[in-house]
Amino acid sequence: MAYTRRPESAGRVRRTRNLAVKAAFCPFCVGKVKIDYKDVSMLSHYISGQGKIGSRRRTKACAKHQRRLAEAIKRARFLAMLPFTPSHIWKTGSLGVHRSEI
């Protein structure tokens, strides 16, 4: 670790770490996965427990696929395939339709 002294701090030592940044990859680009509003089980992975659409940092999607993912989630919500609010999640007990119900 590298140690640097700040002039305004009397005797305090600040530690800095050089963290290696991992290369980000889009799971949709790498896996050639099509984003479809009808695939509720896949879309439910990108919604939080509060019913929010996950950010790019959390979903690891590139900008193009994040826009398509958000659009697909909004379409599925409009068609009542996915919940809008946490109260819908609590009442149904899940984010979307289970495979056994299809």
N, CA, C and O atoms as a GROMACS GRO file, in nm:
protein
  408
    1MET      N    1   0.083  -0.118   0.000
    1MET     CA    2   0.000   0.000   0.000
    1MET      C    3   0.087   0.123   0.000
    1MET      O    4   0.196   0.125   0.057
    2ALA      N    5   0.039   0.224  -0.064
    2ALA     CA    6   0.112   0.349  -0.070
    2ALA      C    7   0.063   0.440   0.042
    2ALA      O    8  -0.057   0.449   0.068
    3TYR      N    9   0.155   0.506   0.107
    3TYR     CA   10   0.121   0.599   0.214
    3TYR      C   11   0.152   0.740   0.169
    3TYR      O   12   0.260   0.767   0.115
    4THR      N   13   0.060   0.828   0.190
    4THR     CA   14   0.083   0.968   0.157
    4THR      C   15   0.045   1.053   0.277
    4THR      O   16  -0.049   1.020   0.350
    5ARG      N   17   0.116   1.160   0.296
    5ARG     CA   18   0.085   1.252   0.406
    5ARG      C   19   0.016   1.374   0.352
    5ARG      O   20   0.055   1.431   0.250
    6ARG      N   21  -0.088   1.413   0.423
    6ARG     CA   22  -0.155   1.536   0.388
    6ARG      C   23  -0.098   1.647   0.474
    6ARG      O   24  -0.080   1.628   0.595
    7PRO      N   25  -0.069   1.761   0.416
    7PRO     CA   26  -0.004   1.867   0.495
    7PRO      C   27  -0.094   1.924   0.604
    7PRO      O   28  -0.043   1.964   0.709
    8GLU      N   29  -0.226   1.929   0.585
    8GLU     CA   30  -0.312   1.989   0.685
    8GLU      C   31  -0.337   1.898   0.804
    8GLU      O   32  -0.381   1.945   0.909
    9SER      N   33  -0.310   1.769   0.790
    9SER     CA   34  -0.331   1.677   0.903
    9SER      C   35  -0.199   1.656   0.974
    9SER      O   36  -0.099   1.617   0.914
   10ALA      N   37  -0.201   1.680   1.100
   10ALA     CA   38  -0.079   1.668   1.181
   10ALA      C   39  -0.058   1.523   1.219
   10ALA      O   40  -0.115   1.475   1.317
   11GLY      N   41   0.023   1.452   1.142
   11GLY     CA   42   0.060   1.316   1.177
   11GLY      C   43  -0.032   1.208   1.124
   11GLY      O   44   0.002   1.090   1.136
   12ARG      N   45  -0.144   1.240   1.067
   12ARG     CA   46  -0.231   1.137   1.015
   12ARG      C   47  -0.179   1.084   0.883
   12ARG      O   48  -0.130   1.160   0.799
   13VAL      N   49  -0.191   0.955   0.866
   13VAL     CA   50  -0.146   0.892   0.743
   13VAL      C   51  -0.268   0.840   0.668
   13VAL      O   52  -0.354   0.774   0.726
   14ARG      N   53  -0.274   0.871   0.541
   14ARG     CA   54  -0.385   0.828   0.457
   14ARG      C   55  -0.340   0.709   0.374
   14ARG      O   56  -0.238   0.715   0.306
   15ARG      N   57  -0.416   0.602   0.379
   15ARG     CA   58  -0.382   0.484   0.302
   15ARG      C   59  -0.461   0.485   0.171
   15ARG      O   60  -0.582   0.512   0.169
   16THR      N   61  -0.393   0.455   0.065
   16THR     CA   62  -0.459   0.445  -0.064
   16THR      C   63  -0.429   0.307  -0.122
   16THR      O   64  -0.320   0.252  -0.105
   17ARG      N   65  -0.526   0.254  -0.189
   17ARG     CA   66  -0.508   0.123  -0.251
   17ARG      C   67  -0.528   0.136  -0.401
   17ARG      O   68  -0.616   0.209  -0.447
   18ASN      N   69  -0.448   0.066  -0.473
   18ASN     CA   70  -0.464   0.061  -0.618
   18ASN      C   71  -0.545  -0.064  -0.651
   18ASN      O   72  -0.490  -0.174  -0.660
   19LEU      N   73  -0.674  -0.046  -0.668
   19LEU     CA   74  -0.761  -0.159  -0.697
   19LEU      C   75  -0.770  -0.180  -0.848
   19LEU      O   76  -0.790  -0.085  -0.924
   20ALA      N   77  -0.755  -0.302  -0.888
   20ALA     CA   78  -0.766  -0.334  -1.030
   20ALA      C   79  -0.914  -0.336  -1.069
   20ALA      O   80  -0.995  -0.396  -0.999
   21VAL      N   81  -0.947  -0.271  -1.177
   21VAL     CA   82  -1.083  -0.264  -1.223
   21VAL      C   83  -1.109  -0.381  -1.318
   21VAL      O   84  -1.035  -0.402  -1.415
   22LYS      N   85  -1.216  -0.457  -1.288
   22LYS     CA   86  -1.250  -0.568  -1.376
   22LYS      C   87  -1.318  -0.514  -1.501
   22LYS      O   88  -1.391  -0.415  -1.496
   23ALA      N   89  -1.293  -0.578  -1.610
   23ALA     CA   90  -1.356  -0.538  -1.734
   23ALA      C   91  -1.505  -0.570  -1.727
   23ALA      O   92  -1.544  -0.683  -1.699
   24ALA      N   93  -1.587  -0.470  -1.752
   24ALA     CA   94  -1.731  -0.490  -1.748
   24ALA      C   95  -1.776  -0.560  -1.876
   24ALA      O   96  -1.724  -0.533  -1.984
   25PHE      N   97  -1.872  -0.649  -1.863
   25PHE     CA   98  -1.925  -0.717  -1.980
   25PHE      C   99  -2.077  -0.720  -1.969
   25PHE      O  100  -2.133  -0.731  -1.860
   26CYS      N  101  -2.139  -0.710  -2.081
   26CYS     CA  102  -2.285  -0.712  -2.088
   26CYS      C  103  -2.331  -0.857  -2.104
   26CYS      O  104  -2.290  -0.923  -2.199
   27PRO      N  105  -2.416  -0.907  -2.013
   27PRO     CA  106  -2.460  -1.046  -2.027
   27PRO      C  107  -2.544  -1.070  -2.152
   27PRO      O  108  -2.554  -1.184  -2.198
   28PHE      N  109  -2.604  -0.966  -2.205
   28PHE     CA  110  -2.685  -0.981  -2.326
   28PHE      C  111  -2.597  -0.985  -2.450
   28PHE      O  112  -2.628  -1.057  -2.545
   29CYS      N  113  -2.487  -0.909  -2.450
   29CYS     CA  114  -2.394  -0.912  -2.564
   29CYS      C  115  -2.316  -1.043  -2.566
   29CYS      O  116  -2.298  -1.103  -2.672
   30VAL      N  117  -2.270  -1.086  -2.449
   30VAL     CA  118  -2.186  -1.205  -2.441
   30VAL      C  119  -2.267  -1.331  -2.471
   30VAL      O  120  -2.223  -1.417  -2.548
   31GLY      N  121  -2.386  -1.341  -2.411
   31GLY     CA  122  -2.467  -1.462  -2.426
   31GLY      C  123  -2.560  -1.461  -2.545
   31GLY      O  124  -2.631  -1.559  -2.569
   32LYS      N  125  -2.561  -1.350  -2.622
   32LYS     CA  126  -2.652  -1.336  -2.737
   32LYS      C  127  -2.797  -1.362  -2.695
   32LYS      O  128  -2.873  -1.428  -2.767
   33VAL      N  129  -2.834  -1.310  -2.577
   33VAL     CA  130  -2.968  -1.328  -2.523
   33VAL      C  131  -3.060  -1.221  -2.579
   33VAL      O  132  -3.024  -1.103  -2.580
   34LYS      N  133  -3.176  -1.261  -2.625
   34LYS     CA  134  -3.276  -1.167  -2.676
   34LYS      C  135  -3.359  -1.118  -2.556
   34LYS      O  136  -3.401  -1.197  -2.472
   35ILE      N  137  -3.383  -0.989  -2.551
   35ILE     CA  138  -3.466  -0.931  -2.446
   35ILE      C  139  -3.609  -0.928  -2.499
   35ILE      O  140  -3.638  -0.862  -2.599
   36ASP      N  141  -3.698  -0.999  -2.430
   36ASP     CA  142  -3.836  -1.009  -2.473
   36ASP      C  143  -3.927  -0.982  -2.355
   36ASP      O  144  -3.905  -1.035  -2.246
   37TYR      N  145  -4.029  -0.900  -2.375
   37TYR     CA  146  -4.119  -0.864  -2.266
   37TYR      C  147  -4.202  -0.983  -2.219
   37TYR      O  148  -4.258  -0.979  -2.109
   38LYS      N  149  -4.212  -1.088  -2.299
   38LYS     CA  150  -4.290  -1.206  -2.262
   38LYS      C  151  -4.212  -1.302  -2.173
   38LYS      O  152  -4.271  -1.390  -2.112
   39ASP      N  153  -4.081  -1.286  -2.165
   39ASP     CA  154  -3.998  -1.372  -2.081
   39ASP      C  155  -3.992  -1.312  -1.940
   39ASP      O  156  -3.894  -1.247  -1.904
   40VAL      N  157  -4.096  -1.336  -1.862
   40VAL     CA  158  -4.111  -1.273  -1.731
   40VAL      C  159  -4.008  -1.326  -1.632
   40VAL      O  160  -3.960  -1.249  -1.549
   41SER      N  161  -3.973  -1.453  -1.640
   41SER     CA  162  -3.876  -1.508  -1.546
   41SER      C  163  -3.739  -1.442  -1.564
   41SER      O  164  -3.668  -1.420  -1.466
   42MET      N  165  -3.700  -1.411  -1.687
   42MET     CA  166  -3.572  -1.343  -1.710
   42MET      C  167  -3.579  -1.198  -1.664
   42MET      O  168  -3.485  -1.149  -1.602
   43LEU      N  169  -3.690  -1.130  -1.693
   43LEU     CA  170  -3.703  -0.989  -1.656
   43LEU      C  171  -3.709  -0.971  -1.505
   43LEU      O  172  -3.664  -0.868  -1.453
   44SER      N  173  -3.765  -1.068  -1.433
   44SER     CA  174  -3.779  -1.055  -1.288
   44SER      C  175  -3.643  -1.052  -1.217
   44SER      O  176  -3.634  -1.004  -1.104
   45HIS      N  177  -3.538  -1.102  -1.281
   45HIS     CA  178  -3.403  -1.095  -1.223
   45HIS      C  179  -3.351  -0.952  -1.219
   45HIS      O  180  -3.261  -0.922  -1.140
   46TYR      N  181  -3.404  -0.865  -1.301
   46TYR     CA  182  -3.356  -0.728  -1.312
   46TYR      C  183  -3.446  -0.628  -1.241
   46TYR      O  184  -3.435  -0.508  -1.264
   47ILE      N  185  -3.536  -0.679  -1.155
   47ILE     CA  186  -3.623  -0.593  -1.074
   47ILE      C  187  -3.590  -0.618  -0.929
   47ILE      O  188  -3.575  -0.733  -0.887
   48SER      N  189  -3.580  -0.510  -0.851
   48SER     CA  190  -3.549  -0.523  -0.709
   48SER      C  191  -3.673  -0.569  -0.632
   48SER      O  192  -3.781  -0.579  -0.689
   49GLY      N  193  -3.655  -0.597  -0.505
   49GLY     CA  194  -3.766  -0.637  -0.420
   49GLY      C  195  -3.868  -0.526  -0.401
   49GLY      O  196  -3.982  -0.552  -0.362
   50GLN      N  197  -3.827  -0.404  -0.429
   50GLN     CA  198  -3.917  -0.291  -0.418
   50GLN      C  199  -3.990  -0.263  -0.548
   50GLN      O  200  -4.072  -0.171  -0.556
   51GLY      N  201  -3.962  -0.341  -0.651
   51GLY     CA  202  -4.027  -0.323  -0.780
   51GLY      C  203  -3.956  -0.226  -0.872
   51GLY      O  204  -4.011  -0.188  -0.975
   52LYS      N  205  -3.834  -0.187  -0.838
   52LYS     CA  206  -3.760  -0.091  -0.920
   52LYS      C  207  -3.677  -0.164  -1.026
   52LYS      O  208  -3.630  -0.276  -1.004
   53ILE      N  209  -3.659  -0.098  -1.138
   53ILE     CA  210  -3.573  -0.151  -1.244
   53ILE      C  211  -3.428  -0.130  -1.200
   53ILE      O  212  -3.391  -0.022  -1.156
   54GLY      N  213  -3.348  -0.234  -1.214
   54GLY     CA  214  -3.208  -0.227  -1.172
   54GLY      C  215  -3.126  -0.132  -1.257
   54GLY      O  216  -3.153  -0.115  -1.376
   55SER      N  217  -3.026  -0.072  -1.196
   55SER     CA  218  -2.939   0.022  -1.267
   55SER      C  219  -2.840  -0.054  -1.354
   55SER      O  220  -2.826  -0.176  -1.344
   56ARG      N  221  -2.772   0.021  -1.439
   56ARG     CA  222  -2.670  -0.041  -1.526
   56ARG      C  223  -2.558  -0.101  -1.445
   56ARG      O  224  -2.502  -0.204  -1.482
   57ARG      N  225  -2.525  -0.038  -1.335
   57ARG     CA  226  -2.417  -0.090  -1.250
   57ARG      C  227  -2.454  -0.226  -1.192
   57ARG      O  228  -2.370  -0.315  -1.182
   58ARG      N  229  -2.581  -0.241  -1.153
   58ARG     CA  230  -2.625  -0.366  -1.093
   58ARG      C  231  -2.653  -0.474  -1.198
   58ARG      O  232  -2.622  -0.590  -1.176
   59THR      N  233  -2.712  -0.436  -1.311
   59THR     CA  234  -2.746  -0.534  -1.414
   59THR      C  235  -2.628  -0.570  -1.501
   59THR      O  236  -2.630  -0.674  -1.568
   60LYS      N  237  -2.525  -0.487  -1.503
   60LYS     CA  238  -2.405  -0.508  -1.585
   60LYS      C  239  -2.436  -0.504  -1.735
   60LYS      O  240  -2.362  -0.562  -1.814
   61ALA      N  241  -2.543  -0.438  -1.772
   61ALA     CA  242  -2.582  -0.430  -1.913
   61ALA      C  243  -2.520  -0.305  -1.977
   61ALA      O  244  -2.499  -0.204  -1.910
   62CYS      N  245  -2.493  -0.314  -2.106
   62CYS     CA  246  -2.445  -0.196  -2.178
   62CYS      C  247  -2.563  -0.101  -2.197
   62CYS      O  248  -2.677  -0.136  -2.168
   63ALA      N  249  -2.536   0.020  -2.247
   63ALA     CA  250  -2.639   0.122  -2.258
   63ALA      C  251  -2.752   0.078  -2.351
   63ALA      O  252  -2.869   0.100  -2.322
   64LYS      N  253  -2.717   0.017  -2.462
   64LYS     CA  254  -2.817  -0.026  -2.559
   64LYS      C  255  -2.911  -0.130  -2.498
   64LYS      O  256  -3.033  -0.120  -2.511
   65HIS      N  257  -2.853  -0.229  -2.431
   65HIS     CA  258  -2.936  -0.335  -2.374
   65HIS      C  259  -3.008  -0.288  -2.248
   65HIS      O  260  -3.116  -0.341  -2.218
   66GLN      N  261  -2.954  -0.193  -2.174
   66GLN     CA  262  -3.025  -0.140  -2.058
   66GLN      C  263  -3.152  -0.066  -2.101
   66GLN      O  264  -3.255  -0.077  -2.035
   67ARG      N  265  -3.145   0.007  -2.212
   67ARG     CA  266  -3.265   0.073  -2.264
   67ARG      C  267  -3.369  -0.028  -2.308
   67ARG      O  268  -3.488  -0.011  -2.280
   68ARG      N  269  -3.325  -0.134  -2.375
   68ARG     CA  270  -3.419  -0.237  -2.420
   68ARG      C  271  -3.477  -0.314  -2.301
   68ARG      O  272  -3.594  -0.352  -2.303
   69LEU      N  273  -3.394  -0.337  -2.200
   69LEU     CA  274  -3.440  -0.407  -2.080
   69LEU      C  275  -3.547  -0.325  -2.007
   69LEU      O  276  -3.649  -0.379  -1.966
   70ALA      N  277  -3.522  -0.195  -1.992
   70ALA     CA  278  -3.620  -0.107  -1.926
   70ALA      C  279  -3.750  -0.102  -2.005
   70ALA      O  280  -3.858  -0.104  -1.946
   71GLU      N  281  -3.740  -0.095  -2.137
   71GLU     CA  282  -3.859  -0.091  -2.221
   71GLU      C  283  -3.938  -0.222  -2.210
   71GLU      O  284  -4.061  -0.219  -2.204
   72ALA      N  285  -3.869  -0.336  -2.206
   72ALA     CA  286  -3.936  -0.465  -2.194
   72ALA      C  287  -4.005  -0.479  -2.058
   72ALA      O  288  -4.115  -0.532  -2.050
   73ILE      N  289  -3.940  -0.431  -1.952
   73ILE     CA  290  -4.000  -0.437  -1.819
   73ILE      C  291  -4.125  -0.349  -1.814
   73ILE      O  292  -4.226  -0.388  -1.756
   74LYS      N  293  -4.118  -0.231  -1.875
   74LYS     CA  294  -4.233  -0.142  -1.876
   74LYS      C  295  -4.349  -0.200  -1.956
   74LYS      O  296  -4.465  -0.184  -1.917
   75ARG      N  297  -4.319  -0.268  -2.066
   75ARG     CA  298  -4.425  -0.333  -2.144
   75ARG      C  299  -4.489  -0.447  -2.064
   75ARG      O  300  -4.611  -0.462  -2.064
   76ALA      N  301  -4.405  -0.527  -1.998
   76ALA     CA  302  -4.458  -0.638  -1.918
   76ALA      C  303  -4.542  -0.586  -1.801
   76ALA      O  304  -4.642  -0.649  -1.765
   77ARG      N  305  -4.503  -0.474  -1.743
   77ARG     CA  306  -4.583  -0.414  -1.636
   77ARG      C  307  -4.717  -0.368  -1.691
   77ARG      O  308  -4.821  -0.389  -1.627
   78PHE      N  309  -4.717  -0.305  -1.806
   78PHE     CA  310  -4.840  -0.254  -1.866
   78PHE      C  311  -4.938  -0.367  -1.895
   78PHE      O  312  -5.059  -0.350  -1.882
   79LEU      N  313  -4.886  -0.482  -1.934
   79LEU     CA  314  -4.969  -0.597  -1.964
   79LEU      C  315  -4.997  -0.682  -1.840
   79LEU      O  316  -5.051  -0.792  -1.851
   80ALA      N  317  -4.961  -0.633  -1.723
   80ALA     CA  318  -4.984  -0.699  -1.593
   80ALA      C  319  -4.911  -0.832  -1.582
   80ALA      O  320  -4.958  -0.923  -1.514
   81MET      N  321  -4.797  -0.844  -1.647
   81MET     CA  322  -4.715  -0.964  -1.633
   81MET      C  323  -4.615  -0.947  -1.519
   81MET      O  324  -4.571  -1.046  -1.460
   82LEU      N  325  -4.579  -0.822  -1.489
   82LEU     CA  326  -4.489  -0.789  -1.380
   82LEU      C  327  -4.556  -0.684  -1.291
   82LEU      O  328  -4.641  -0.608  -1.338
   83PRO      N  329  -4.520  -0.681  -1.162
   83PRO     CA  330  -4.583  -0.585  -1.071
   83PRO      C  331  -4.523  -0.446  -1.084
   83PRO      O  332  -4.407  -0.429  -1.122
   84PHE      N  333  -4.606  -0.345  -1.053
   84PHE     CA  334  -4.560  -0.207  -1.050
   84PHE      C  335  -4.503  -0.171  -0.913
   84PHE      O  336  -4.402  -0.101  -0.905
   85THR      N  337  -4.566  -0.218  -0.807
   85THR     CA  338  -4.532  -0.174  -0.671
   85THR      C  339  -4.499  -0.291  -0.581
   85THR      O  340  -4.530  -0.406  -0.613
   86PRO      N  341  -4.435  -0.262  -0.468
   86PRO     CA  342  -4.403  -0.369  -0.372
   86PRO      C  343  -4.528  -0.435  -0.314
   86PRO      O  344  -4.524  -0.553  -0.278
   87SER      N  345  -4.639  -0.361  -0.305
   87SER     CA  346  -4.759  -0.423  -0.249
   87SER      C  347  -4.808  -0.537  -0.337
   87SER      O  348  -4.862  -0.635  -0.286
   88HIS      N  349  -4.789  -0.526  -0.469
   88HIS     CA  350  -4.826  -0.635  -0.558
   88HIS      C  351  -4.734  -0.755  -0.538
   88HIS      O  352  -4.777  -0.870  -0.548
   89ILE      N  353  -4.609  -0.728  -0.509
   89ILE     CA  354  -4.512  -0.836  -0.486
   89ILE      C  355  -4.549  -0.909  -0.358
   89ILE      O  356  -4.545  -1.032  -0.353
   90TRP      N  357  -4.584  -0.834  -0.254
   90TRP     CA  358  -4.618  -0.896  -0.125
   90TRP      C  359  -4.744  -0.980  -0.136
   90TRP      O  360  -4.752  -1.088  -0.077
   91LYS      N  361  -4.843  -0.932  -0.212
   91LYS     CA  362  -4.970  -1.005  -0.224
   91LYS      C  363  -4.953  -1.133  -0.304
   91LYS      O  364  -5.009  -1.236  -0.268
   92THR      N  365  -4.877  -1.127  -0.413
   92THR     CA  366  -4.861  -1.245  -0.497
   92THR      C  367  -4.750  -1.336  -0.446
   92THR      O  368  -4.751  -1.456  -0.475
   93GLY      N  369  -4.656  -1.281  -0.371
   93GLY     CA  370  -4.548  -1.362  -0.317
   93GLY      C  371  -4.430  -1.379  -0.411
   93GLY      O  372  -4.333  -1.446  -0.377
   94SER      N  373  -4.435  -1.319  -0.530
   94SER     CA  374  -4.324  -1.329  -0.624
   94SER      C  375  -4.327  -1.210  -0.717
   94SER      O  376  -4.418  -1.128  -0.712
   95LEU      N  377  -4.226  -1.201  -0.802
   95LEU     CA  378  -4.217  -1.091  -0.896
   95LEU      C  379  -4.296  -1.114  -1.023
   95LEU      O  380  -4.344  -1.019  -1.084
   96GLY      N  381  -4.310  -1.237  -1.063
   96GLY     CA  382  -4.377  -1.262  -1.190
   96GLY      C  383  -4.446  -1.396  -1.191
   96GLY      O  384  -4.472  -1.454  -1.086
   97VAL      N  385  -4.477  -1.443  -1.308
   97VAL     CA  386  -4.545  -1.570  -1.326
   97VAL      C  387  -4.443  -1.682  -1.317
   97VAL      O  388  -4.336  -1.673  -1.377
   98HIS      N  389  -4.476  -1.787  -1.244
   98HIS     CA  390  -4.387  -1.903  -1.234
   98HIS      C  391  -4.400  -1.988  -1.359
   98HIS      O  392  -4.504  -1.983  -1.426
   99ARG      N  393  -4.299  -2.064  -1.391
   99ARG     CA  394  -4.300  -2.149  -1.509
   99ARG      C  395  -4.409  -2.256  -1.499
   99ARG      O  396  -4.464  -2.298  -1.602
  100SER      N  397  -4.442  -2.301  -1.377
  100SER     CA  398  -4.544  -2.404  -1.362
  100SER      C  399  -4.684  -2.353  -1.396
  100SER      O  400  -4.773  -2.432  -1.426
  101GLU      N  401  -4.704  -2.220  -1.390
  101GLU     CA  402  -4.834  -2.164  -1.417
  101GLU      C  403  -4.859  -2.138  -1.566
  101GLU      O  404  -4.972  -2.112  -1.607
  102ILE      N  405  -4.755  -2.146  -1.646
  102ILE     CA  406  -4.768  -2.115  -1.789
  102ILE      C  407  -4.823  -2.234  -1.864
  102ILE      O  408  -4.842  -2.228  -1.985
   0.00000   0.00000   0.00000
